[in-house]
C-alpha cells in the first residue's frame, strides 16, 4: 500500500523521525515493512506491507500514529481538520433533507451522512489532486476525490450519492431481496441475495454496502447536491458478498478487516469541507448519525507478570507499558501490578491481554528483548515410524543409482491413470477420484492415486531433453484411498515409486547387448530396498496384468502371508510410446505403510569352515515351470548336506526345444562335521537328477563338478 | 688351449650363456643339454669318472663337481631371471589404461529438498525436538479454525487454498501450511511438547520462478512452562547459525499470523553480502526467512492446554526457499522437473 511522506508529515514530524530512512526503520520496528521507497518530486512514496489485522494503518493518519509511537514523537493536534464544518454550513439542516433507517442493526452498527448542497463542477483542489496522485490514485471529480482523499487520510471508506437521485431523500439499510438487481459503479449488473446488505432509497437498492455504490445514484458532472456516507459494516457480510460477486475494492478491503467505528463523524466533516473547498456550495448543518446495535469499547487487563513471562524480559515495567499503550491510542489505569486498558475503536485486532503484550513489545522493540535457549532435554525422536522407513528407502534408492524427484500430484484419472486401472483396483483405490473444487488447471483436477504415471513423465522428460538414460524415484502421498471425510488422513497412502529407462549397465567394458535393463533389475531393486525389513526369501512374486506394464514381465510382490507390498515390471509398449521412452524401461511402486515397520532381527548362526563341494546340474524344462516350482522340487528331494541352491544359468536357443528353457542349477554341499567326498556329493546330485528326470517335461542333460 | 674335457664343457656352456637366453624354451634346451639326466654334458662328464685311473679320479672329480656347481648356479640364476621376465611380460599383458573410467555404477542422489530437510531435522533433533508428521489432505478445522483463522477471516486470503470436492463436516482441503500438525500433536500429546513437522503443502499459486502450488515447510513448536520470546529468539538464532553458518544474525520484527501472539517475522543477515547490501537482499542486508511467534492462547485453549500454565512458541520456514538460498539456483521450477542434470549437482553421499 502506498503512502506519501508529505502526507504522513501532516500528522507527525517525519523530519524528527529521521526522514524517509528513519520512518522506514520505525515502520519495520512496528511491523509494517517498507517494500520500497521512491522519490516523487519533493515527496517520497513508501510502499508499505500492511498485515490483514491492521485496517487502522490503511490510511495516513493510522500509519503516522505508528511512526509517532515508535519514535516517541507527539501526533500533531489536528482536531480542527476533523471538526464540524461550522462556518461553511448554512441553509436547511441535513435532517430535513435526508433520513436514515437501519433495518439490519447488527450488520450496520453506524451509518453517518452529511449533505453538501449547491456544488459547482470545479475539480478537486490542486493540493488534494497532488496528494492523491502521489499515492497513485486517479482524480475523478471533486466529490469522488474528497471521499478518496478521506479514505487515504483516515482509512474510513466513504461514498458520495447524488442526493437528488435518491428517491424520497431516504436512505434505508436493509438486506437485498432474492434476485434484486443493482448496476454498480463499474457498470456491471449484480444479482443479489438476501445475505447481501444494500443501501436503498425509497424504491430500490442504490449501493452495495461497504463494497461499491450504484451507477444510477452516482455523482456526475451535473450533480448539485451530494449525500456523503460513512458507515460501519459487518466484516463477514461484506466479505461474503464481495467474494461471491468476485469484487474487491478499497472499501471492501477495509470493511472486511474491521473499520473504525469512531472515525465516522470526523471523516464526514473532513470530506464535506474538502468538497466545499473544491466545488463550492455549502455543507448543510448537522451530521446524520444513525446507530445500529451498540458497539462497545472493549477493555482488557495487562498483568506485569504476563508481560514479563511472554517477553522473557524481567526489566519491563508497567510504567513503560502504560507509556507505550498511550502512544498507540490506548487509555489505561493502574491497579497494583496490573493495568486496566481501554482499547480504541480503531484497533479491532486487539482483544486480549497477549495482544497488549505485543503492543508494548512493538514499542519496546523485539530486538531489545533478551535471547536465551530453552533448557536442554533428551534428543528428539521420529514420532512416525513410517518416516524412518521412508528415509531408508530414499537412501537405498539413491545408493542404487536413482535420483529422488518430486512430482505435482495433480492428474486426470481418466487420461493419466487409465493404464493403471488394475493396479488401482488391487490397491483398494476408490472408484471416485479425490477432486479439487478450484483446480489450477481444469484438465488436472484429480489427486493422483499412484505415483507411476507422473514418474514416467519425468523419466520421459529427461530422455526428451537428451539424456541417454535416467533413473528416478519419488516418495510421496497418493490420495486414492476410500477415505472417511471426518478423518482426512484416511484418504492418503504413502508410496515409493521408481522408474528407469536406458542403459543401466553402460560402461566401456560392457558389450552393448548387455547394457539394457530388464525385469530383473526392477525386481532386484525392490528386493534390495525391502531387505532391511524382509529378506528376499520372505517375498512372493506373482505375475500380474496391468496395462501400464508388459504382460508377462510384471509382477506384484507380497509377503508370505499374502499382504500386497508393491508392483514391479517392464513398462508396456503403449505407455512407452505415449512418452517416447526407449525399449528398456521399467518401473515399480511400493506401498510403504504395508512394510513391517520393525526392522529384521539378525541373529548369529554357526557356519562350517570345512570345504564345500559344488556341482552344476542342467536340464531342459517347459518354460511355464516356474523357478519357485523348481526350488520346491529340489527342496523336496532333501539332499544331504545341501548348503545352497542358485539358478546358475538360463538358456534358450540352439539345442533347446521351442517352449523349453535350459536351466542350470548350482548346488553347494557342505557338512559342519567332516570334509565331504566327491562320491557322496555325486550320489546326492544323481538322486536329484533322477527325481527331476522323473517329472514330465524335464530332461536332465548332465551334471558336473562346478 | 686345454684339452681338458671339463674345461671344454665349461667353455661351451659359458659361450652359450654369453650369447644370451631369451625364452623359456631356450632355457630348457640349455638346461637339458648340460644337466639332462641322460645326455646332459655334465652328467656325462661325471659318468666318465669311473673309467679313469684311481690316481686321476680325485682331481677330475673335484674339477667336474666344480663345473657342475657352476652350471647349476648359473642356470638357477637364469631360471629366476626368466621367471622375472615372464612375470613382467604377464603384467604388461594385463596392464590397463588406469585413466579410463572406473565401473562406478550409476550414481543416484537425494533431492536437494531432502538434503536440506534432513539438515534442519538434525539440528532440531539435537535440541530435543521430535519429528512429527501429518496428512496433506486436511480439514478446514485443523488447517484454519483451530489455528484461530475464523471462517470468512481475511487472513485466509493470504493462503489461497485448494479445496477438495468431497462433503465433510469440516470441509476438506490440501493443507496450506504445516501448522495443522501442531494442532494434531498438541491434541494427542498435550504439554510439554517439542516437535518439528516438515512436510509438503499446497496453495493455489500459478507456477513461476518463485511460486509453486506445491512447496515444503518445516514447522517447529515448543510448549512448556515459562517459555518466552527470549526462548524463541535464542532458538531461532541458534538454528540459523547452524544452518547458514556462524556469524548469521537474526532480526526480529512484529508481524501477524492468527495462531501466534505476539507474531514475529525473522530476517537473517544476508548470507551473500554479509549484511552490506546486494541484489539478493535488495540492498537491505537482510533476507526474510521465517515466521514465528508465541502460540496464541486461543490455540492452546482449543487443544485443552491452559495458557496460564503453559506458554510456547512456534516457527515455520520454507524448505524450498532455504534450498534456493543455500544452493543458489534461480528458479523454483527446477525442484519439480526431475531433470537429472539438476539433481546430480546435489548428489552427495546418500
Interface residues (C-beta under 8 A of the other chain):
Chain A: X28 X29 X30 X31 X33 X51 X52 X53 X54 X235 X236 X239 X240 X256 X257 X309 X310 X311 X312 X313 X349 X352 X354 X355 X357 X358 X361 X362 X366 X367 X369 X370 X371 X372 X373 X374 X376 X377 X378 X379 X380 X381 X382 X383 X384 X386 X387 X391 X394 X395 X397 X398 X399 X400 X401 X402 X403 X404 X405 X406 X407 X408 X409 X410 X434 X435 X436 X437 X438 X439 X440 X447 X458 X459 X461 X462 X465 X467 X470 X471 X472 X476 X477 X479 X483 X485 X486 X488 X489 X491 X492 X504 X507 X508 X509
Chain B: X100 X101 X103 X105 X106 X107 X108 X109 X110 X111 X113 X114 X118 X124 X125 X126 X127 X128 X129 X130 X131 X132 X133 X134 X135 X136 X137 X138 X139 X142 X151 X152 X154 X155 X157 X158 X162 X163 X164 X165 X166 X167 X168 X169 X170 X172 X174 X185 X194 X195 X196 X200 X204 X205 X206 X213 X214 X222 X224 X226 X227 X228 X229 X230 X231 X233 X234 X235 X237 X238 X251 X252 X253 X254 X255 X256 X258 X261 X262 X263 X264 X265 X294 X296 X297 X311 X335 X336 X337 X338 X339 X340 X341 X343 X344 X347 X350
